Amino acid sequence: MVIRKGLFITLLLFLLSFAFDSQCLVFVRGELEPKQGNCSYVVTVETTCTKEAGTSDHISLRFGDSSTNDIVVNQLNMRHVRWVDPLDPNVLDDVPRKPFQPCSVDEFQVDAPCVDTTICYLYLKLTGSDDWSPGFVQVRVLDKPHLDSEYFYFIRYLPRHMWHGYDLCDTEVTPFGIKHKRKIIH
């Protein structure tokens, strides 16, 4: 039985994503490299107030910079730090809560390799049968605020079992508007 190298690598990455389910994985130039975390990120996620906007399903996060840093966080739910009052971000509730509930803003702590430049793309993946409607997501780099992402606005229900998000990295201003280079996420 002959297995093509590309198919083998894809299969290997798929299997490793399950093996390292709660680990951060970094894809650098097409290679999978589990690395020791050397930067702390705070991910802020708002869930909208629309009917049945919340979820208890697994949410995965993928973000990075215009260099080759691609950070994947499987099961973001497991990294819940605190609930933030949307009306007063300084008022925090230390009571354990289930993340991604309607009309809530949650913060998550992620330790992963540092990005080199500003975080410019972010994708979310909903795995399960619930519907979920995120409002916005922002990733802040602790101790390096100049690398923080902008706010990524979703304000709609996410499709299930696929990456959905924004890539603002490779843009070019043309006479016809802003042109985005397409990035294919596997």
Rosetta silent file (secondary structure, phi, psi, omega in degrees, C-alpha in Angstrom):
SEQUENCE: MVIRKGLFITLLLFLLSFAFDSQCLVFVRGELEPKQGNCSYVVTVETTCTKEAGTSDHISLRFGDSSTNDIVVNQLNMRHVRWVDPLDPNVLDDVPRKPFQPCSVDEFQVDAPCVDTTICYLYLKLTGSDDWSPGFVQVRVLDKPHLDSEYFYFIRYLPRHMWHGYDLCDTEVTPFGIKHKRKIIH
SCORE:     score description
SCORE:     0.000 S_00000001
   1 L     0.000  123.225 -179.421    0.000    0.000    0.000 S_00000001
   2 L  -103.737  126.196  177.626    1.512    3.293   -1.091 S_00000001
   3 L  -112.443  126.922  178.515    0.484    6.429    0.794 S_00000001
   4 L   -65.240  147.526 -177.580    1.295    9.780   -0.704 S_00000001
   5 H   -59.661  -43.426 -179.202    3.385   12.045    1.486 S_00000001
   6 H   -63.448  -42.370  178.273    0.799   14.857    1.433 S_00000001
   7 H   -65.945  -41.104  178.928   -2.036   12.517    2.389 S_00000001
   8 H   -61.862  -44.661 -179.734    0.083   10.984    5.143 S_00000001
   9 H   -64.870  -42.185  178.239    0.953   14.401    6.586 S_00000001
  10 H   -61.584  -45.240  178.362   -2.686   15.497    6.471 S_00000001
  11 H   -63.016  -42.149  179.111   -3.778   12.310    8.213 S_00000001
  12 H   -61.970  -44.766  178.021   -1.006   12.693   10.781 S_00000001
  13 H   -62.275  -40.131  178.750   -2.021   16.306   11.533 S_00000001
  14 H   -62.301  -47.003  179.977   -5.641   15.233   11.888 S_00000001
  15 H   -66.669  -39.564  178.785   -4.768   12.467   14.339 S_00000001
  16 H   -66.546  -30.605  178.603   -2.388   14.685   16.296 S_00000001
  17 H   -63.326  -31.783  175.488   -5.073   17.341   16.671 S_00000001
  18 H   -78.337  -37.287 -179.005   -7.090   14.804   18.646 S_00000001
  19 H   -65.026  -37.750 -179.736   -4.079   13.549   20.592 S_00000001
  20 L  -102.618   41.571 -171.072   -3.161   17.064   21.694 S_00000001
  21 L   -50.712  -39.174 -178.137   -6.801   18.057   22.215 S_00000001
  22 L  -104.429   11.024 -179.901   -6.104   20.504   25.029 S_00000001
  23 L   -95.244  158.195  169.801   -2.653   21.580   23.813 S_00000001
  24 E   -89.937  132.096  177.929   -1.774   24.604   21.737 S_00000001
  25 E  -115.823  142.664  179.930   -0.289   23.564   18.437 S_00000001
  26 E  -120.245  126.313  177.875    1.724   25.825   16.213 S_00000001
  27 E  -100.032  115.757 -177.821    1.962   25.270   12.504 S_00000001
  28 E  -120.796  116.721  179.855    5.178   26.750   11.158 S_00000001
  29 L    49.565   42.123  175.350    5.867   26.552    7.445 S_00000001
  30 L    82.222   -0.110  179.940    3.598   23.515    7.112 S_00000001
  31 E  -107.932  146.561  179.029    5.188   21.525    9.925 S_00000001
  32 E   -92.550  121.989 -178.676    3.532   20.609   13.184 S_00000001
  33 E  -135.032  102.424  171.017    5.591   21.640   16.184 S_00000001
  34 L   -67.296  127.290 -176.203    4.244   21.447   19.736 S_00000001
  35 L  -124.198  156.018  174.048    6.155   24.199   21.528 S_00000001
  36 L   -72.218  138.526 -179.728    6.516   25.363   25.073 S_00000001
  37 L   -69.635  135.613  176.410    4.427   28.477   25.693 S_00000001
  38 L  -131.887    7.192  172.804    6.394   31.672   26.044 S_00000001
  39 E  -138.620  146.539  175.578    3.634   34.275   25.713 S_00000001
  40 E  -106.348  132.881  179.115    0.351   34.645   27.537 S_00000001
  41 E  -116.829  144.199  171.210   -2.716   35.660   25.581 S_00000001
  42 E  -114.280  119.521 -179.260   -6.075   36.813   26.893 S_00000001
  43 E  -102.695  122.135  178.583   -8.908   35.977   24.511 S_00000001
  44 E  -106.666  125.665 -176.866  -12.097   37.995   25.011 S_00000001
  45 E  -128.181  126.362  174.298  -15.258   36.530   23.475 S_00000001
  46 E  -102.061  135.976  171.072  -18.703   38.097   23.470 S_00000001
  47 E  -104.367  132.626 -175.989  -21.802   35.965   22.896 S_00000001
  48 L   -68.410  173.246 -178.293  -24.719   37.920   21.435 S_00000001
  49 L   -98.792   11.184  179.949  -28.122   38.277   23.063 S_00000001
  50 L   -68.565  162.527 -176.834  -30.093   36.682   20.230 S_00000001
  51 L   -58.458  130.062  178.486  -32.404   33.775   20.971 S_00000001
  52 L    54.387   40.500 -178.714  -30.475   30.590   21.814 S_00000001
  53 L   -76.903  -23.303 -175.328  -27.146   32.312   21.086 S_00000001
  54 L   -80.145  167.669  178.936  -25.218   30.378   23.740 S_00000001
  55 L  -150.674  154.170  170.287  -23.595   26.969   23.491 S_00000001
  56 L  -114.110    5.466  177.733  -22.051   24.288   25.644 S_00000001
  57 L   -73.010  171.032  179.485  -20.335   22.707   22.621 S_00000001
  58 E   -77.926  134.541  176.594  -16.594   22.837   22.044 S_00000001
  59 E  -115.942  128.471  175.061  -15.206   26.028   20.535 S_00000001
  60 E  -109.922  151.980 -176.297  -11.779   26.030   18.889 S_00000001
  61 E  -128.502  139.842  176.586   -9.773   29.138   18.114 S_00000001
  62 E  -135.736  125.261  178.927   -7.117   29.749   15.486 S_00000001
  63 E  -147.559  165.906  179.282   -5.171   32.991   15.252 S_00000001
  64 E  -179.329 -170.824 -177.078   -1.831   34.309   14.114 S_00000001
  65 L  -116.737 -174.741 -178.359    0.211   37.003   12.484 S_00000001
  66 L   -77.543   -9.504  172.031    1.447   37.788    8.986 S_00000001
  67 L   -80.230 -153.637 -176.358    4.576   35.731    9.647 S_00000001
  68 L   -97.733   19.183 -178.998    4.340   31.965    9.894 S_00000001
  69 L   -86.790  116.132 -179.629    2.875   31.852   13.405 S_00000001
  70 E  -127.429  111.959 -175.874   -0.406   29.927   13.466 S_00000001
  71 E  -107.983  124.853  179.748   -1.777   29.161   16.929 S_00000001
  72 E  -114.670  126.757  178.145   -4.574   26.634   17.306 S_00000001
  73 E  -118.081  107.522  175.899   -6.420   26.274   20.604 S_00000001
  74 L   -82.002  143.970  179.123   -8.699   23.244   20.777 S_00000001
  75 L    52.176   63.460  176.936  -11.518   23.358   23.307 S_00000001
  76 H   -55.678  -29.330 -179.749  -11.247   26.998   24.284 S_00000001
  77 H   -52.961  -34.803 -175.233  -14.036   26.251   26.800 S_00000001
  78 H   -73.182   -9.463 -176.868  -11.493   24.458   29.043 S_00000001
  79 H  -108.040   19.598 -176.394   -9.434   27.654   29.448 S_00000001
  80 E   -62.222  128.703 -178.993  -12.203   29.847   30.863 S_00000001
  81 E  -103.537  -52.550 -176.471  -10.818   32.407   33.298 S_00000001
  82 E  -163.530  162.241  174.482  -13.678   34.730   34.139 S_00000001
  83 E   -97.418  135.048 -178.872  -16.900   36.339   33.118 S_00000001
  84 E  -111.511  131.398  177.339  -16.702   40.075   32.394 S_00000001
  85 L   -67.326  119.317 -177.294  -19.665   42.363   32.932 S_00000001
  86 L   -62.953  -24.232 -179.418  -20.348   43.851   29.467 S_00000001
  87 L   -83.688  -26.007  179.763  -21.527   47.143   31.017 S_00000001
  88 L  -144.196   91.201 -175.142  -18.472   47.593   33.222 S_00000001
  89 L   -57.747  -15.972  179.295  -15.405   45.620   32.111 S_00000001
  90 L   -82.557  -15.813  179.635  -13.667   46.339   35.435 S_00000001
  91 L   -90.876  114.803 -176.522  -16.310   44.454   37.432 S_00000001
  92 E  -112.957  148.556  179.234  -15.392   40.772   37.384 S_00000001
  93 E  -111.935  119.609 -178.628  -17.290   37.807   38.705 S_00000001
  94 L   -89.247   -0.227  177.890  -15.177   35.046   40.239 S_00000001
  95 L   -71.100  129.719  179.598  -18.092   32.633   40.529 S_00000001
  96 L   -59.217  131.640  179.174  -17.477   29.719   38.124 S_00000001
  97 L  -132.657  157.510  174.318  -19.758   30.021   35.122 S_00000001
  98 L   -79.206  128.052 -178.972  -20.276   28.109   31.958 S_00000001
  99 L   -72.308  166.007  174.418  -18.720   30.078   29.077 S_00000001
 100 L    65.160   40.598  175.579  -20.499   31.169   25.893 S_00000001
 101 L   -93.785  153.413 -177.846  -23.861   31.983   27.469 S_00000001
 102 L   -55.496  144.014  177.230  -26.181   34.564   25.812 S_00000001
 103 L    59.473   38.155 -179.191  -25.402   38.227   26.565 S_00000001
 104 E  -129.402  157.117  173.967  -22.039   37.446   28.148 S_00000001
 105 E  -122.724  122.961 -177.497  -18.407   38.386   27.699 S_00000001
 106 E  -116.478  149.241  174.345  -15.881   35.711   28.670 S_00000001
 107 E  -118.479  143.821 -178.843  -12.111   35.813   29.002 S_00000001
 108 E  -131.057  143.350  178.048   -9.768   32.892   28.421 S_00000001
 109 E  -102.387  128.795  178.970   -6.063   32.500   29.202 S_00000001
 110 E  -130.312  128.516  173.540   -3.918   30.852   26.524 S_00000001
 111 E  -107.249  125.290 -176.373   -0.180   30.178   26.760 S_00000001
 112 E  -158.991  171.457  176.767    1.491   29.639   23.400 S_00000001
 113 L   -58.764  149.584 -177.459    4.504   30.721   21.363 S_00000001
 114 L   -72.826  146.927  170.711    4.751   34.448   20.766 S_00000001
 115 L   -83.358  156.504 -178.242    3.668   36.073   17.545 S_00000001
 116 L   -92.679  -31.518 -178.727    6.216   38.262   15.764 S_00000001
 117 L  -130.397 -178.725 -178.599    3.853   40.904   14.430 S_00000001
 118 L   -56.999  138.476  176.369    0.313   42.119   15.139 S_00000001
 119 L   -66.563  121.570 -172.868   -2.325   39.384   15.260 S_00000001
 120 L  -126.755   -0.695  171.666   -4.185   39.844   12.011 S_00000001
 121 E  -139.562  151.789 -177.847   -6.306   36.735   11.503 S_00000001
 122 E  -154.559  131.639  177.936   -8.715   34.816   13.678 S_00000001
 123 E  -130.161  147.266  175.115  -10.963   31.848   13.035 S_00000001
 124 E  -120.119  150.612  174.789  -13.468   30.032   15.249 S_00000001
 125 E  -135.956  126.494  178.334  -14.804   26.498   14.927 S_00000001
 126 E   -99.168  121.732  179.420  -17.961   25.200   16.609 S_00000001
 127 E  -116.896  112.398 -179.166  -17.963   21.436   17.164 S_00000001
 128 L   146.231 -163.333 -174.641  -21.290   19.960   18.250 S_00000001
 129 L  -109.146   -7.692  179.179  -24.990   20.327   17.608 S_00000001
 130 L   -74.993  161.759  167.621  -25.783   23.664   19.298 S_00000001
 131 L   -94.910  150.304  177.861  -26.068   26.969   17.528 S_00000001
 132 L  -146.310  134.555 -178.671  -23.753   29.735   18.736 S_00000001
 133 L  -123.145   92.133  176.565  -23.700   33.405   17.852 S_00000001
 134 E   -74.680  147.957  175.975  -20.501   35.200   18.891 S_00000001
 135 E   -89.987  -64.486  177.539  -20.512   38.992   18.829 S_00000001
 136 E  -140.396  162.142  174.116  -16.814   39.851   18.842 S_00000001
 137 E  -138.013  137.641  173.714  -13.464   38.239   19.647 S_00000001
 138 E  -136.993  141.504  176.114  -10.222   39.976   20.551 S_00000001
 139 E  -114.877  122.943  176.959   -6.818   38.493   21.395 S_00000001
 140 E  -109.857  140.288  177.022   -4.498   40.490   23.643 S_00000001
 141 E   -99.168  113.806 -179.689   -0.836   39.662   24.144 S_00000001
 142 L   -65.035  139.711 -179.219    0.099   40.249   27.770 S_00000001
 143 L    70.342   -0.613  177.197    3.257   42.375   28.135 S_00000001
 144 L  -142.412   65.129 -174.104    3.214   43.154   24.369 S_00000001
 145 H   -63.136  -20.113  179.025    0.111   45.290   23.708 S_00000001
 146 H   -69.941  -10.503  178.449    1.429   46.463   20.329 S_00000001
 147 H   -99.848   -0.592 -178.695    0.768   42.894   19.057 S_00000001
 148 L   -59.079  150.646  176.386   -2.897   42.816   20.156 S_00000001
 149 L   -80.255  164.047  167.256   -5.519   42.005   17.542 S_00000001
 150 L   -75.071  178.348  172.380   -8.259   44.321   16.427 S_00000001
 151 L   -79.911  132.567  174.284  -11.810   43.311   17.293 S_00000001
 152 E  -103.927  116.949 -175.745  -13.115   40.611   14.967 S_00000001
 153 E   -98.144  130.167  178.673  -16.901   40.983   14.651 S_00000001
 154 L  -109.203  -62.367  175.842  -19.071   37.963   13.841 S_00000001
 155 L    48.889   45.490  175.591  -22.623   38.831   15.039 S_00000001
 156 L  -164.402  164.549  177.441  -24.166   35.771   13.376 S_00000001
 157 L   -71.923  136.999  179.668  -24.521   32.063   14.001 S_00000001
 158 L   -81.699  144.954  170.925  -21.392   30.116   13.158 S_00000001
 159 L   -69.125  153.277 -177.793  -21.496   27.176   10.769 S_00000001
 160 E   -89.247  147.315  171.048  -20.692   23.890   12.497 S_00000001
 161 L    61.816   30.368  175.555  -17.528   21.804   12.084 S_00000001
 162 L  -152.815  151.667  178.417  -15.605   24.287    9.947 S_00000001
 163 L   -72.687  136.380  179.462  -13.290   27.236   10.507 S_00000001
 164 E  -141.299  127.103 -179.447  -15.023   30.580   10.107 S_00000001
 165 E   176.056 -150.159 -172.091  -13.404   33.970   10.570 S_00000001
 166 E  -133.761  144.260  173.518  -11.333   36.773    9.147 S_00000001
 167 E  -126.113  107.713 -179.584   -7.887   37.242    7.657 S_00000001
 168 L  -106.204   14.340 -174.382   -6.803   40.886    7.604 S_00000001
 169 L   -73.270  -63.611 -172.960   -3.104   40.119    7.091 S_00000001
 170 L   -94.594   87.169  178.008   -2.459   40.225    3.383 S_00000001
 171 E  -118.806  151.529 -179.646   -4.342   43.224    2.088 S_00000001
 172 E  -137.989  130.857  178.821   -3.503   45.468   -0.781 S_00000001
 173 E   -84.507  123.673  179.330   -5.063   48.829   -1.558 S_00000001
 174 E  -121.158  169.068  176.761   -6.115   49.024   -5.205 S_00000001
 175 L   -62.341  -16.643 -177.848   -8.046   51.663   -7.168 S_00000001
 176 L   -99.919    2.110 -179.411  -11.072   49.355   -6.791 S_00000001
 177 E   126.573 -164.725 -179.485  -10.848   48.981   -2.997 S_00000001
 178 E   -87.456  128.738 -179.515   -9.057   46.717   -0.569 S_00000001
 179 E  -105.956  127.135  178.105   -7.996   43.374   -2.028 S_00000001
 180 E  -103.875  133.530  173.004   -7.593   40.394    0.319 S_00000001
 181 L   -77.655  140.407 -177.898   -5.437   37.433   -0.622 S_00000001
 182 L   -79.322  137.550  175.918   -7.291   34.180   -0.099 S_00000001
 183 L  -121.390  129.025  179.808   -6.057   31.807    2.572 S_00000001
 184 L   -97.707  123.085 -179.848   -7.242   28.226    2.600 S_00000001
 185 L  -101.582  126.152  179.237   -7.645   26.767    6.098 S_00000001
 186 L   -94.692    0.000    0.000   -7.518   22.992    6.370 S_00000001
